[in-house]
Amino acid sequence: MTYVVKDDCIRCKHMDCVKVCPTDCFHEGENMLVIDPDDCIDCGLCVPECPVDAIVFDDEAGIEFWLNLNARYAKIWPLITEIGTLPEDSEKWKGVPDKKQYFSDKPGDGD
């Protein structure tokens, strides 16, 4: 069991979650974060920190796509442990539904 970042994070990319993670399991893409399921200890500290409710437990219905995406990109995107610069238009994207189409597979800067 692990926590999963889903499409609500895309283009919002708030990074409040990374500062509370005791195992440094977040990885940064160009326009979202992912959780490494091998490093996540299921503590749940990141969940209330996310202002867009993008982090859910992996038993949520229909989460398989996002679980696989998190696992895949956590292996190739850089680690992020500090809050970086918030995208300038992140508030515009808060609450926008079905953002899967905007996903970028490019890596972020990481730490």
Phi and psi in radians as a Rosetta constraint file:
Dihedral C 1 N 2 CA 2 C 2 CIRCULARHARMONIC -2.748 0.35
Dihedral N 2 CA 2 C 2 N 3 CIRCULARHARMONIC 2.952 0.35
Dihedral C 2 N 3 CA 3 C 3 CIRCULARHARMONIC -1.635 0.35
Dihedral N 3 CA 3 C 3 N 4 CIRCULARHARMONIC 2.711 0.35
Dihedral C 3 N 4 CA 4 C 4 CIRCULARHARMONIC -2.352 0.35
Dihedral N 4 CA 4 C 4 N 5 CIRCULARHARMONIC 2.406 0.35
Dihedral C 4 N 5 CA 5 C 5 CIRCULARHARMONIC -1.611 0.35
Dihedral N 5 CA 5 C 5 N 6 CIRCULARHARMONIC 2.258 0.35
Dihedral C 5 N 6 CA 6 C 6 CIRCULARHARMONIC -1.986 0.35
Dihedral N 6 CA 6 C 6 N 7 CIRCULARHARMONIC -3.012 0.35
Dihedral C 6 N 7 CA 7 C 7 CIRCULARHARMONIC -1.098 0.35
Dihedral N 7 CA 7 C 7 N 8 CIRCULARHARMONIC -0.260 0.35
Dihedral C 7 N 8 CA 8 C 8 CIRCULARHARMONIC -1.070 0.35
Dihedral N 8 CA 8 C 8 N 9 CIRCULARHARMONIC -0.383 0.35
Dihedral C 8 N 9 CA 9 C 9 CIRCULARHARMONIC -1.346 0.35
Dihedral N 9 CA 9 C 9 N 10 CIRCULARHARMONIC -0.464 0.35
Dihedral C 9 N 10 CA 10 C 10 CIRCULARHARMONIC -1.016 0.35
Dihedral N 10 CA 10 C 10 N 11 CIRCULARHARMONIC 2.207 0.35
Dihedral C 10 N 11 CA 11 C 11 CIRCULARHARMONIC 1.241 0.35
Dihedral N 11 CA 11 C 11 N 12 CIRCULARHARMONIC -0.166 0.35
Dihedral C 11 N 12 CA 12 C 12 CIRCULARHARMONIC -1.563 0.35
Dihedral N 12 CA 12 C 12 N 13 CIRCULARHARMONIC -0.922 0.35
Dihedral C 12 N 13 CA 13 C 13 CIRCULARHARMONIC 0.801 0.35
Dihedral N 13 CA 13 C 13 N 14 CIRCULARHARMONIC 0.860 0.35
Dihedral C 13 N 14 CA 14 C 14 CIRCULARHARMONIC -1.210 0.35
Dihedral N 14 CA 14 C 14 N 15 CIRCULARHARMONIC 2.558 0.35
Dihedral C 14 N 15 CA 15 C 15 CIRCULARHARMONIC -2.096 0.35
Dihedral N 15 CA 15 C 15 N 16 CIRCULARHARMONIC 0.348 0.35
Dihedral C 15 N 16 CA 16 C 16 CIRCULARHARMONIC -1.042 0.35
Dihedral N 16 CA 16 C 16 N 17 CIRCULARHARMONIC -0.519 0.35
Dihedral C 16 N 17 CA 17 C 17 CIRCULARHARMONIC -1.111 0.35
Dihedral N 17 CA 17 C 17 N 18 CIRCULARHARMONIC -0.615 0.35
Dihedral C 17 N 18 CA 18 C 18 CIRCULARHARMONIC -1.183 0.35
Dihedral N 18 CA 18 C 18 N 19 CIRCULARHARMONIC -0.507 0.35
Dihedral C 18 N 19 CA 19 C 19 CIRCULARHARMONIC -1.262 0.35
Dihedral N 19 CA 19 C 19 N 20 CIRCULARHARMONIC -0.351 0.35
Dihedral C 19 N 20 CA 20 C 20 CIRCULARHARMONIC -1.807 0.35
Dihedral N 20 CA 20 C 20 N 21 CIRCULARHARMONIC -0.070 0.35
Dihedral C 20 N 21 CA 21 C 21 CIRCULARHARMONIC -1.306 0.35
Dihedral N 21 CA 21 C 21 N 22 CIRCULARHARMONIC 2.043 0.35
Dihedral C 21 N 22 CA 22 C 22 CIRCULARHARMONIC -1.329 0.35
Dihedral N 22 CA 22 C 22 N 23 CIRCULARHARMONIC -0.206 0.35
Dihedral C 22 N 23 CA 23 C 23 CIRCULARHARMONIC -2.024 0.35
Dihedral N 23 CA 23 C 23 N 24 CIRCULARHARMONIC 0.113 0.35
Dihedral C 23 N 24 CA 24 C 24 CIRCULARHARMONIC 0.864 0.35
Dihedral N 24 CA 24 C 24 N 25 CIRCULARHARMONIC 1.041 0.35
Dihedral C 24 N 25 CA 25 C 25 CIRCULARHARMONIC -1.808 0.35
Dihedral N 25 CA 25 C 25 N 26 CIRCULARHARMONIC 0.130 0.35
Dihedral C 25 N 26 CA 26 C 26 CIRCULARHARMONIC -1.600 0.35
Dihedral N 26 CA 26 C 26 N 27 CIRCULARHARMONIC 2.477 0.35
Dihedral C 26 N 27 CA 27 C 27 CIRCULARHARMONIC -2.231 0.35
Dihedral N 27 CA 27 C 27 N 28 CIRCULARHARMONIC 2.565 0.35
Dihedral C 27 N 28 CA 28 C 28 CIRCULARHARMONIC -1.891 0.35
Dihedral N 28 CA 28 C 28 N 29 CIRCULARHARMONIC 2.192 0.35
Dihedral C 28 N 29 CA 29 C 29 CIRCULARHARMONIC -1.760 0.35
Dihedral N 29 CA 29 C 29 N 30 CIRCULARHARMONIC 3.091 0.35
Dihedral C 29 N 30 CA 30 C 30 CIRCULARHARMONIC -0.999 0.35
Dihedral N 30 CA 30 C 30 N 31 CIRCULARHARMONIC -0.716 0.35
Dihedral C 30 N 31 CA 31 C 31 CIRCULARHARMONIC -2.325 0.35
Dihedral N 31 CA 31 C 31 N 32 CIRCULARHARMONIC 0.300 0.35
Dihedral C 31 N 32 CA 32 C 32 CIRCULARHARMONIC -2.842 0.35
Dihedral N 32 CA 32 C 32 N 33 CIRCULARHARMONIC 2.983 0.35
Dihedral C 32 N 33 CA 33 C 33 CIRCULARHARMONIC -1.934 0.35
Dihedral N 33 CA 33 C 33 N 34 CIRCULARHARMONIC 2.759 0.35
Dihedral C 33 N 34 CA 34 C 34 CIRCULARHARMONIC -2.336 0.35
Dihedral N 34 CA 34 C 34 N 35 CIRCULARHARMONIC 2.796 0.35
Dihedral C 34 N 35 CA 35 C 35 CIRCULARHARMONIC -1.894 0.35
Dihedral N 35 CA 35 C 35 N 36 CIRCULARHARMONIC 2.317 0.35
Dihedral C 35 N 36 CA 36 C 36 CIRCULARHARMONIC -1.377 0.35
Dihedral N 36 CA 36 C 36 N 37 CIRCULARHARMONIC 1.975 0.35
Dihedral C 36 N 37 CA 37 C 37 CIRCULARHARMONIC -1.150 0.35
Dihedral N 37 CA 37 C 37 N 38 CIRCULARHARMONIC -0.352 0.35
Dihedral C 37 N 38 CA 38 C 38 CIRCULARHARMONIC -1.340 0.35
Dihedral N 38 CA 38 C 38 N 39 CIRCULARHARMONIC -0.401 0.35
Dihedral C 38 N 39 CA 39 C 39 CIRCULARHARMONIC -1.786 0.35
Dihedral N 39 CA 39 C 39 N 40 CIRCULARHARMONIC -0.363 0.35
Dihedral C 39 N 40 CA 40 C 40 CIRCULARHARMONIC -1.174 0.35
Dihedral N 40 CA 40 C 40 N 41 CIRCULARHARMONIC 2.302 0.35
Dihedral C 40 N 41 CA 41 C 41 CIRCULARHARMONIC -1.839 0.35
Dihedral N 41 CA 41 C 41 N 42 CIRCULARHARMONIC 0.257 0.35
Dihedral C 41 N 42 CA 42 C 42 CIRCULARHARMONIC 1.066 0.35
Dihedral N 42 CA 42 C 42 N 43 CIRCULARHARMONIC 0.563 0.35
Dihedral C 42 N 43 CA 43 C 43 CIRCULARHARMONIC -1.326 0.35
Dihedral N 43 CA 43 C 43 N 44 CIRCULARHARMONIC -0.471 0.35
Dihedral C 43 N 44 CA 44 C 44 CIRCULARHARMONIC 1.375 0.35
Dihedral N 44 CA 44 C 44 N 45 CIRCULARHARMONIC 0.088 0.35
Dihedral C 44 N 45 CA 45 C 45 CIRCULARHARMONIC -1.096 0.35
Dihedral N 45 CA 45 C 45 N 46 CIRCULARHARMONIC -0.497 0.35
Dihedral C 45 N 46 CA 46 C 46 CIRCULARHARMONIC -1.322 0.35
Dihedral N 46 CA 46 C 46 N 47 CIRCULARHARMONIC -0.469 0.35
Dihedral C 46 N 47 CA 47 C 47 CIRCULARHARMONIC -1.008 0.35
Dihedral N 47 CA 47 C 47 N 48 CIRCULARHARMONIC -0.933 0.35
Dihedral C 47 N 48 CA 48 C 48 CIRCULARHARMONIC -1.238 0.35
Dihedral N 48 CA 48 C 48 N 49 CIRCULARHARMONIC -0.255 0.35
Dihedral C 48 N 49 CA 49 C 49 CIRCULARHARMONIC -1.358 0.35
Dihedral N 49 CA 49 C 49 N 50 CIRCULARHARMONIC -0.377 0.35
Dihedral C 49 N 50 CA 50 C 50 CIRCULARHARMONIC -1.394 0.35
Dihedral N 50 CA 50 C 50 N 51 CIRCULARHARMONIC 2.004 0.35
Dihedral C 50 N 51 CA 51 C 51 CIRCULARHARMONIC -1.295 0.35
Dihedral N 51 CA 51 C 51 N 52 CIRCULARHARMONIC -0.125 0.35
Dihedral C 51 N 52 CA 52 C 52 CIRCULARHARMONIC -2.040 0.35
Dihedral N 52 CA 52 C 52 N 53 CIRCULARHARMONIC 0.194 0.35
Dihedral C 52 N 53 CA 53 C 53 CIRCULARHARMONIC 0.943 0.35
Dihedral N 53 CA 53 C 53 N 54 CIRCULARHARMONIC 0.752 0.35
Dihedral C 53 N 54 CA 54 C 54 CIRCULARHARMONIC -1.542 0.35
Dihedral N 54 CA 54 C 54 N 55 CIRCULARHARMONIC -0.120 0.35
Dihedral C 54 N 55 CA 55 C 55 CIRCULARHARMONIC -1.904 0.35
Dihedral N 55 CA 55 C 55 N 56 CIRCULARHARMONIC 2.166 0.35
Dihedral C 55 N 56 CA 56 C 56 CIRCULARHARMONIC -2.339 0.35
Dihedral N 56 CA 56 C 56 N 57 CIRCULARHARMONIC 2.844 0.35
Dihedral C 56 N 57 CA 57 C 57 CIRCULARHARMONIC -1.325 0.35
Dihedral N 57 CA 57 C 57 N 58 CIRCULARHARMONIC 2.633 0.35
Dihedral C 57 N 58 CA 58 C 58 CIRCULARHARMONIC -1.276 0.35
Dihedral N 58 CA 58 C 58 N 59 CIRCULARHARMONIC 0.082 0.35
Dihedral C 58 N 59 CA 59 C 59 CIRCULARHARMONIC -1.698 0.35
Dihedral N 59 CA 59 C 59 N 60 CIRCULARHARMONIC 0.093 0.35
Dihedral C 59 N 60 CA 60 C 60 CIRCULARHARMONIC -1.173 0.35
Dihedral N 60 CA 60 C 60 N 61 CIRCULARHARMONIC 2.447 0.35
Dihedral C 60 N 61 CA 61 C 61 CIRCULARHARMONIC -1.047 0.35
Dihedral N 61 CA 61 C 61 N 62 CIRCULARHARMONIC 2.372 0.35
Dihedral C 61 N 62 CA 62 C 62 CIRCULARHARMONIC 1.338 0.35
Dihedral N 62 CA 62 C 62 N 63 CIRCULARHARMONIC 0.220 0.35
Dihedral C 62 N 63 CA 63 C 63 CIRCULARHARMONIC -1.548 0.35
Dihedral N 63 CA 63 C 63 N 64 CIRCULARHARMONIC -0.052 0.35
Dihedral C 63 N 64 CA 64 C 64 CIRCULARHARMONIC -0.979 0.35
Dihedral N 64 CA 64 C 64 N 65 CIRCULARHARMONIC -0.745 0.35
Dihedral C 64 N 65 CA 65 C 65 CIRCULARHARMONIC -1.003 0.35
Dihedral N 65 CA 65 C 65 N 66 CIRCULARHARMONIC -0.810 0.35
Dihedral C 65 N 66 CA 66 C 66 CIRCULARHARMONIC -1.264 0.35
Dihedral N 66 CA 66 C 66 N 67 CIRCULARHARMONIC -0.576 0.35
Dihedral C 66 N 67 CA 67 C 67 CIRCULARHARMONIC -1.096 0.35
Dihedral N 67 CA 67 C 67 N 68 CIRCULARHARMONIC -0.797 0.35
Dihedral C 67 N 68 CA 68 C 68 CIRCULARHARMONIC -1.141 0.35
Dihedral N 68 CA 68 C 68 N 69 CIRCULARHARMONIC -0.694 0.35
Dihedral C 68 N 69 CA 69 C 69 CIRCULARHARMONIC -1.116 0.35
Dihedral N 69 CA 69 C 69 N 70 CIRCULARHARMONIC -0.789 0.35
Dihedral C 69 N 70 CA 70 C 70 CIRCULARHARMONIC -1.022 0.35
Dihedral N 70 CA 70 C 70 N 71 CIRCULARHARMONIC -0.827 0.35
Dihedral C 70 N 71 CA 71 C 71 CIRCULARHARMONIC -1.079 0.35
Dihedral N 71 CA 71 C 71 N 72 CIRCULARHARMONIC -0.736 0.35
Dihedral C 71 N 72 CA 72 C 72 CIRCULARHARMONIC -1.167 0.35
Dihedral N 72 CA 72 C 72 N 73 CIRCULARHARMONIC -0.891 0.35
Dihedral C 72 N 73 CA 73 C 73 CIRCULARHARMONIC -1.378 0.35
Dihedral N 73 CA 73 C 73 N 74 CIRCULARHARMONIC -0.356 0.35
Dihedral C 73 N 74 CA 74 C 74 CIRCULARHARMONIC -1.113 0.35
Dihedral N 74 CA 74 C 74 N 75 CIRCULARHARMONIC -0.428 0.35
Dihedral C 74 N 75 CA 75 C 75 CIRCULARHARMONIC -1.414 0.35
Dihedral N 75 CA 75 C 75 N 76 CIRCULARHARMONIC -0.338 0.35
Dihedral C 75 N 76 CA 76 C 76 CIRCULARHARMONIC -2.120 0.35
Dihedral N 76 CA 76 C 76 N 77 CIRCULARHARMONIC -0.328 0.35
Dihedral C 76 N 77 CA 77 C 77 CIRCULARHARMONIC -1.524 0.35
Dihedral N 77 CA 77 C 77 N 78 CIRCULARHARMONIC 2.691 0.35
Dihedral C 77 N 78 CA 78 C 78 CIRCULARHARMONIC -1.251 0.35
Dihedral N 78 CA 78 C 78 N 79 CIRCULARHARMONIC 2.640 0.35
Dihedral C 78 N 79 CA 79 C 79 CIRCULARHARMONIC -1.162 0.35
Dihedral N 79 CA 79 C 79 N 80 CIRCULARHARMONIC 2.502 0.35
Dihedral C 79 N 80 CA 80 C 80 CIRCULARHARMONIC -2.289 0.35
Dihedral N 80 CA 80 C 80 N 81 CIRCULARHARMONIC 2.206 0.35
Dihedral C 80 N 81 CA 81 C 81 CIRCULARHARMONIC -2.180 0.35
Dihedral N 81 CA 81 C 81 N 82 CIRCULARHARMONIC -0.118 0.35
Dihedral C 81 N 82 CA 82 C 82 CIRCULARHARMONIC -2.171 0.35
Dihedral N 82 CA 82 C 82 N 83 CIRCULARHARMONIC 2.622 0.35
Dihedral C 82 N 83 CA 83 C 83 CIRCULARHARMONIC -1.212 0.35
Dihedral N 83 CA 83 C 83 N 84 CIRCULARHARMONIC 2.203 0.35
Dihedral C 83 N 84 CA 84 C 84 CIRCULARHARMONIC -1.707 0.35
Dihedral N 84 CA 84 C 84 N 85 CIRCULARHARMONIC -2.816 0.35
Dihedral C 84 N 85 CA 85 C 85 CIRCULARHARMONIC -1.423 0.35
Dihedral N 85 CA 85 C 85 N 86 CIRCULARHARMONIC 2.205 0.35
Dihedral C 85 N 86 CA 86 C 86 CIRCULARHARMONIC -1.220 0.35
Dihedral N 86 CA 86 C 86 N 87 CIRCULARHARMONIC 2.402 0.35
Dihedral C 86 N 87 CA 87 C 87 CIRCULARHARMONIC -0.980 0.35
Dihedral N 87 CA 87 C 87 N 88 CIRCULARHARMONIC 2.428 0.35
Dihedral C 87 N 88 CA 88 C 88 CIRCULARHARMONIC -1.003 0.35
Dihedral N 88 CA 88 C 88 N 89 CIRCULARHARMONIC -0.581 0.35
Dihedral C 88 N 89 CA 89 C 89 CIRCULARHARMONIC -1.808 0.35
Dihedral N 89 CA 89 C 89 N 90 CIRCULARHARMONIC 0.393 0.35
Dihedral C 89 N 90 CA 90 C 90 CIRCULARHARMONIC -1.059 0.35
Dihedral N 90 CA 90 C 90 N 91 CIRCULARHARMONIC -0.664 0.35
Dihedral C 90 N 91 CA 91 C 91 CIRCULARHARMONIC -1.127 0.35
Dihedral N 91 CA 91 C 91 N 92 CIRCULARHARMONIC -0.571 0.35
Dihedral C 91 N 92 CA 92 C 92 CIRCULARHARMONIC -1.079 0.35
Dihedral N 92 CA 92 C 92 N 93 CIRCULARHARMONIC -0.561 0.35
Dihedral C 92 N 93 CA 93 C 93 CIRCULARHARMONIC -1.609 0.35
Dihedral N 93 CA 93 C 93 N 94 CIRCULARHARMONIC -0.154 0.35
Dihedral C 93 N 94 CA 94 C 94 CIRCULARHARMONIC -1.128 0.35
Dihedral N 94 CA 94 C 94 N 95 CIRCULARHARMONIC 2.175 0.35
Dihedral C 94 N 95 CA 95 C 95 CIRCULARHARMONIC 1.487 0.35
Dihedral N 95 CA 95 C 95 N 96 CIRCULARHARMONIC -0.056 0.35
Dihedral C 95 N 96 CA 96 C 96 CIRCULARHARMONIC -1.222 0.35
Dihedral N 96 CA 96 C 96 N 97 CIRCULARHARMONIC 2.206 0.35
Dihedral C 96 N 97 CA 97 C 97 CIRCULARHARMONIC -1.396 0.35
Dihedral N 97 CA 97 C 97 N 98 CIRCULARHARMONIC 2.790 0.35
Dihedral C 97 N 98 CA 98 C 98 CIRCULARHARMONIC 0.891 0.35
Dihedral N 98 CA 98 C 98 N 99 CIRCULARHARMONIC 1.031 0.35
Dihedral C 98 N 99 CA 99 C 99 CIRCULARHARMONIC -1.558 0.35
Dihedral N 99 CA 99 C 99 N 100 CIRCULARHARMONIC 0.132 0.35
Dihedral C 99 N 100 CA 100 C 100 CIRCULARHARMONIC -0.919 0.35
Dihedral N 100 CA 100 C 100 N 101 CIRCULARHARMONIC -0.640 0.35
Dihedral C 100 N 101 CA 101 C 101 CIRCULARHARMONIC -1.123 0.35
Dihedral N 101 CA 101 C 101 N 102 CIRCULARHARMONIC -0.313 0.35
Dihedral C 101 N 102 CA 102 C 102 CIRCULARHARMONIC -1.686 0.35
Dihedral N 102 CA 102 C 102 N 103 CIRCULARHARMONIC 0.016 0.35
Dihedral C 102 N 103 CA 103 C 103 CIRCULARHARMONIC -1.051 0.35
Dihedral N 103 CA 103 C 103 N 104 CIRCULARHARMONIC 2.356 0.35
Dihedral C 103 N 104 CA 104 C 104 CIRCULARHARMONIC -1.999 0.35
Dihedral N 104 CA 104 C 104 N 105 CIRCULARHARMONIC 2.324 0.35
Dihedral C 104 N 105 CA 105 C 105 CIRCULARHARMONIC -1.519 0.35
Dihedral N 105 CA 105 C 105 N 106 CIRCULARHARMONIC 0.056 0.35
Dihedral C 105 N 106 CA 106 C 106 CIRCULARHARMONIC -1.282 0.35
Dihedral N 106 CA 106 C 106 N 107 CIRCULARHARMONIC 2.523 0.35
Dihedral C 106 N 107 CA 107 C 107 CIRCULARHARMONIC -1.283 0.35
Dihedral N 107 CA 107 C 107 N 108 CIRCULARHARMONIC 2.737 0.35
Dihedral C 107 N 108 CA 108 C 108 CIRCULARHARMONIC -1.561 0.35
Dihedral N 108 CA 108 C 108 N 109 CIRCULARHARMONIC -2.907 0.35
Dihedral C 108 N 109 CA 109 C 109 CIRCULARHARMONIC -1.484 0.35
Dihedral N 109 CA 109 C 109 N 110 CIRCULARHARMONIC -0.506 0.35
Dihedral C 109 N 110 CA 110 C 110 CIRCULARHARMONIC 1.151 0.35
Dihedral N 110 CA 110 C 110 N 111 CIRCULARHARMONIC -2.868 0.35
